[in-house]
Amino acid sequence: MTAGPVHGTWEPRPAARWEDAFLCGNGRHGALVLGDPDDDRTVVTHHTLVRPNDDAGGRHRLPPLLADALPDVQDRLLSGDLTAAEDFTDGRPLQWVRPFHPAFRIRLRHQAAGLTGYRRELDFATGEATARHGGRSSRVFVSRADDVIVQHVTGRDLTLRLSLDHRLPNAPDDLRVGHGAVLTPEGVLLSLRARYPGSDLAYTGVTVAAVTGGRTELAPPGARVTGARSILLLTRVLRHTGEADVVAEGRALRDLLATDEPAYDTLLARHLALHRTAYERVTLDLAAEPAERALPGTELLARPRSTALLERLFAAGRYHLLSAGGLFPPRLTGLWTGDWDTAWSGAFTLDANLNLQTASAAAAALPEVTESLACFIQGQLPHWRDNARAVFGARGVVAPAHTDGESGHSYHFSREYPLHLWTAGADWLLKPLVDHDETYGARTPRTAAALAEVADFYEDFLTRTGPDGRLVVVPSYSPENRPANGGWGALNAAMDLSAARHALHTAAAYHPDRADRLRALADRLPPHRVNADGALAEWAWPGLEDTY
């Protein structure tokens, strides 16, 4: 009998870049663990950390007031003016959403130790990232129970400098940063406070380092530890206005150390009651070769036909999905980044990614992730209502295509990417919640309420008809695509048709009192069109040519 799938991965060398770090998270805090034995760095992130970038006093972070001009644009598109929607804006410049960024890195600079017997591992079942070499080890996890980043370093005669370092790639030069360091009976309390340029917003990180043995002394901006046997670090970060109470936060972290058992073991046990329980609900066993299952991740990736690679990718996908879902669902980069200039703001891209990232939650038995998506949508609904009224003059809700997690307003658009015309978003994002309900056999009231508002929008918006008497989605936008012979804003994009039809039928199933009316509206939508190549046409409107 062979052993089952490997629930983790490992490497024989430290991570040279943050992109190669092992990742830990609890859906709120994230940690990127590089595992360098001489310069032990853990990059700290938090889902709320987005950098302010307002211009015009925030005016451009509101949806454009275009509803009065909508009938004229619809008339022009229906009459054959295929560029009519290109001036359906209020003339604003492109305004990116607030970019996600890291907080700082916890840095332990050891005396040179070399790489004798080095190995770093990530255990998916526990959420621990471990680096070992010689007689020293470092273990990191992010507690789901206590919402704290935990790092435990053990060895003989540990001698190092400890600091919180904000100097990460592309950090603003004018970021205003202050450091604090105070000796405590356990060891040292470190803090880092960073205020964003031109803003009253700031974030503060606090680390309590409990040192066993040896000597601890202040060495601004951090501390120096000499001859210790172990160091246990507890870290949290908070985004805020005004001042954070570092002393109170430090006291709360020190309270977590008050246990009759070893503090690391106690904290890990509380975390595992939540993390391991969720992770072990599902496993994939393809009876891979034991020798391949034992390979480090980089070597396994070089074997794309390996069943052991499929097993590990499946396990890693569930682990990272679970670890990134909590306060919010996963961003484009999950819960992790080591750079202040992450591509596409490291935000939530709603016209593709967020649905795809969370779509497997029901089949993968991760209701925690579905819950994070549900809470995210619930928090955004007021702004989605604003989008429907401002752009389309309709009741109900319209989701934006891009959001930082704070604002759900539709303001990230341009002539080439008229994302404010995209109406499929709310149905697209509610689909994983409907999948959850179907999987568990119960209809969730808040999903039912959101679906009712999506149906309200379509009842108000779907009023125009084509020559065949069928309803027309106009204007309509296929994300990042345009007709070969028309403008970006067109008619009857395939995704918009599918979303409208699905939303109306799904809302009818949740709301029997409206079922006949909603199904009748859905039945008036045109079918999809097949083009001359025998392919599904991107636009179900005669004369619009595809761009592959």
Secondary structure, DSSP 4 states (H G I P E B T S, - for coil): ------SEEEESS--SSGGGSEEEE-SSEEEEE---SSEEEEEEEETT-B-----GGGGGGS----GGGHHHHHHHHHTT-TTGGGG-S--PPP-PPPPB---EEEEEEESP---TT-EEEEETTTTEEEEEETTEEEEEEE-TTT--EEEEEEEEEEEEEEEEE---TT--TT-EEEEEEEE-SSEEEEEEEEE-TTSSEEEEEEEEEEEESSEEEEETTEEEEEEEEEEEEEEEEEEEES---HHHHHHHHHHTT--SS-HHHHHHHHHHHHHHHHHTT--------HHHHTS-HHHHHT-TT-HHHHHHHHHHHHHHHHHH-SSS--BTTBT--S-TT-GGGG-EETTTHHHHHHTTTTTTT-HHHHHHHHHHHHHHHHHHHHHHHHHH--SS----SEE-SS--------SSS-GGG---HHHHHHHHHHHHHHHHT---HHHHHHHHHHHHHHHHH---B-TTS-B---SB-BTTB--TTS-SSBS-BHHHHHHHHHHHHHHHHH-GGGHHHHHHHHHTSPPP-B-TTSSBPSB-STTPPP--
